[in-house]
Amino acid sequence: MTASQERYLPAAVWTFWDAAGLFLAGLVGSLAAISLGIVFNGGEELTQIPLLLTSSIGQAVVTLGLLAYMSRSRGAGSWDLDFGLRFEQSDWQGLFYGIGLQLVVTLLVTLPLLVLMGVDDPPEQDVAEIVGSASSLVGRLAVALVVVVVAPLIEELLFRGVILSRLRRGFGPAASIAVSAALFSVFHLIDPDTRFLVPGLFVIGVVLGIQALRTDRIGLAITTHAGVNLLAVVGLFLDVGV
């Protein structure tokens, strides 16, 4: 066990209640933003791209605001010390790690599982459907920003910044990584159509957890997560003729 694994984010004081509060607050922020968007849209439901953007922005604003409050009120007042949010120059390589990880998981986990279960046409995720519907350049760039930048940042702050740090205070590195990865994969079942992706998401969560413990921060995990999502987005764009 390395020193960084033994002392992962030692200044972090977060509890599982904090993690649950962040999750619920993000959900409330997302729903509130959608409601406001409908109001400003004259009472009409938002179309797919505006819905994704509005929901993601609402979730991000509320989650980041709550994290900032937690850091100031109960933490060390540092996003690095409290959540491991620090980047180093070499972290750009994480994009390539993520692309490779996505390929490996798809070829060795997801596709064999679908074949084993006899699923020829798995249901499409809500996000995948929205991404595939983006036809304009502006729409595609906006979707890519949300999926490749915003989502990895928010999810890594929650799962590797808060949850993994709490788990590590009570469990060994292997158990902490496994539990955080399991929670990460189950979290995506908010969209039931991701059920076929859960095993692959668990593997991705394990890799991200290992990166966090080895580096004692989440910068590399964020860029790797971004790489995973980047390949998925590019693949969906190619399907619609980008």
C-alpha positions in Angstrom: 0.0 0.0 0.0 1.4 3.4 -0.9 1.5 6.4 1.3 -1.1 8.2 -0.8 -3.5 5.2 -0.5 -3.1 5.2 3.3 -3.8 9.0 3.6 -6.3 9.7 0.8 -7.6 13.2 1.3 -6.8 13.2 5.0 -8.4 16.7 5.5 -11.7 15.5 4.2 -14.5 15.2 6.9 -17.4 14.2 4.7 -20.1 11.7 5.6 -22.5 9.5 3.6 -25.2 12.0 4.6 -23.2 14.7 2.8 -23.0 12.5 -0.3 -26.8 11.9 -0.2 -27.4 15.6 0.3 -25.3 16.4 -2.7 -27.1 13.9 -4.8 -30.6 15.1 -3.8 -29.6 18.8 -4.1 -28.3 18.2 -7.6 -31.6 16.5 -8.5 -33.6 19.4 -7.0 -31.4 21.9 -8.9 -32.0 20.0 -12.1 -35.8 19.9 -11.7 -35.9 23.5 -10.6 -33.9 24.6 -13.7 -36.2 22.6 -16.0 -39.2 24.2 -14.3 -37.8 27.7 -14.9 -36.9 26.7 -18.4 -40.5 25.7 -19.1 -41.7 29.0 -17.6 -39.4 31.1 -19.8 -40.5 28.9 -22.8 -44.1 30.1 -22.4 -45.2 27.0 -20.6 -44.2 24.7 -23.4 -42.1 21.6 -22.7 -38.4 21.9 -23.5 -37.1 20.1 -26.5 -34.3 17.5 -26.1 -31.1 19.7 -26.3 -32.4 22.6 -24.2 -33.7 20.0 -21.7 -30.3 18.4 -21.3 -28.5 21.8 -21.1 -31.0 23.3 -18.6 -31.0 20.2 -16.4 -27.2 19.8 -16.4 -26.6 23.5 -15.6 -29.1 23.4 -12.8 -27.5 20.3 -11.3 -24.0 21.7 -11.7 -24.8 25.1 -10.2 -26.5 23.7 -7.1 -23.9 20.9 -6.6 -20.9 23.2 -6.9 -22.5 25.8 -4.7 -23.2 23.2 -2.0 -19.7 21.9 -2.2 -18.3 25.4 -1.8 -20.5 25.9 1.2 -19.4 22.6 2.7 -15.7 23.4 2.1 -16.0 26.9 3.8 -18.2 25.8 6.7 -16.8 22.4 7.7 -13.8 21.7 5.6 -10.3 23.2 5.1 -11.6 25.8 2.7 -9.6 24.3 -0.1 -11.1 22.3 -3.0 -7.8 20.5 -3.3 -7.6 19.4 0.4 -11.4 18.8 0.8 -12.2 17.1 -2.5 -8.9 16.4 -4.2 -9.7 18.8 -7.0 -6.3 19.5 -8.4 -4.9 19.1 -11.9 -1.3 18.5 -13.0 0.1 19.1 -16.5 0.3 15.4 -17.2 -3.4 14.9 -16.6 -4.2 15.6 -20.3 -3.1 12.0 -20.9 -6.2 10.9 -19.0 -8.2 11.7 -22.2 -6.4 8.9 -24.0 -6.7 6.6 -21.0 -10.4 7.2 -21.0 -10.8 6.5 -24.7 -8.8 3.2 -24.3 -10.8 2.3 -21.2 -14.1 2.9 -23.0 -13.0 0.7 -25.9 -11.8 -2.1 -23.6 -15.0 -2.1 -21.5 -17.2 -2.0 -24.6 -15.4 -4.9 -26.3 -14.7 -7.1 -23.3 -17.6 -6.4 -21.0 -20.6 -4.7 -22.5 -20.8 -6.5 -25.9 -20.1 -10.0 -24.5 -22.8 -9.4 -21.9 -25.3 -8.4 -24.5 -24.5 -11.5 -26.6 -24.7 -13.7 -23.5 -28.1 -12.3 -22.6 -29.3 -12.6 -26.2 -30.0 -8.8 -26.5 -29.8 -7.8 -30.2 -31.1 -4.3 -29.8 -30.6 -2.8 -26.3 -32.6 0.2 -25.4 -31.0 3.6 -26.0 -30.1 5.8 -23.1 -31.9 9.0 -22.7 -28.6 11.0 -23.0 -27.6 9.0 -26.0 -30.9 9.7 -27.7 -30.5 13.4 -27.0 -26.9 13.5 -28.2 -27.9 11.7 -31.4 -30.6 14.3 -32.0 -28.1 17.2 -32.0 -27.9 18.3 -35.7 -26.4 21.8 -35.6 -22.8 22.5 -34.8 -23.8 24.7 -31.9 -26.0 22.0 -30.5 -23.3 19.4 -30.8 -20.7 21.6 -29.1 -23.1 22.4 -26.3 -23.9 18.7 -25.7 -20.2 17.8 -25.9 -19.5 20.5 -23.3 -22.0 19.0 -20.9 -21.2 15.3 -21.4 -17.4 15.6 -21.7 -16.7 18.5 -19.2 -19.6 19.1 -16.8 -20.7 15.5 -16.1 -17.2 14.2 -15.3 -16.4 17.1 -13.0 -19.6 16.8 -11.0 -19.6 13.0 -10.8 -15.9 12.8 -9.8 -16.4 15.4 -7.1 -19.2 13.3 -5.7 -17.9 9.7 -6.1 -14.2 10.1 -5.8 -14.0 13.4 -3.9 -16.7 12.8 -1.3 -17.8 9.2 -1.2 -14.4 7.5 -1.8 -12.8 9.8 0.9 -15.4 8.7 3.4 -15.1 5.1 2.5 -11.3 5.2 2.8 -11.6 6.4 6.4 -13.3 3.1 7.4 -12.2 0.5 4.8 -9.1 -0.6 3.0 -8.3 0.6 -0.5 -9.7 -2.4 -2.4 -13.1 -2.3 -0.5 -13.3 1.5 -0.8 -12.7 1.4 -4.6 -15.2 -1.5 -5.1 -18.0 0.2 -3.1 -17.5 3.6 -4.7 -17.5 1.9 -8.1 -20.7 0.0 -7.3 -22.4 3.2 -6.2 -21.1 5.0 -9.3 -22.6 2.3 -11.6 -25.9 2.0 -9.7 -26.2 5.9 -9.8 -26.6 5.7 -13.6 -29.7 3.5 -13.2 -31.6 6.8 -12.8 -32.0 6.1 -16.5 -33.2 2.4 -16.5 -32.0 1.9 -20.0 -28.4 2.0 -18.7 -28.9 -1.4 -17.0 -26.9 -3.2 -19.6 -24.0 -0.8 -19.0 -23.8 -1.3 -15.3 -21.1 -3.9 -15.3 -19.0 -1.8 -17.6 -19.6 1.3 -15.5 -18.4 -0.7 -12.5 -15.1 -1.5 -14.2 -14.7 2.2 -15.2 -15.5 3.2 -11.6 -12.8 0.8 -10.3 -10.2 2.4 -12.6 -11.2 5.9 -11.6 -11.0 5.0 -8.0 -7.5 3.5 -8.4 -6.4 6.7 -10.1 -7.7 8.8 -7.3 -6.0 6.8 -4.5 -2.7 6.6 -6.4 -2.6 10.3 -7.1 -4.3 11.5 -3.9 -6.5 13.8 -6.1 -9.2 13.6 -8.7 -7.7 15.5 -11.6 -6.6 12.5 -13.5 -9.8 10.7 -12.8 -11.8 13.7 -14.2 -9.8 13.7 -17.5 -10.0 9.9 -17.8 -13.8 10.1 -17.2 -13.9 12.9 -19.8 -12.1 10.6 -22.3 -14.6 7.8 -21.7 -17.5 10.2 -22.4 -15.7 11.8 -25.3 -15.5 8.5 -27.2 -19.1 7.8 -26.5 -20.2 11.2 -27.8 -18.0 11.0 -30.9 -19.5 7.6 -31.7 -23.0 8.9 -31.4 -22.2 11.9 -33.6 -20.7 9.7 -36.2 -24.0 7.6 -36.2 -25.9 10.7 -37.3 -23.4 11.7 -40.0 -21.0 14.1 -38.4 
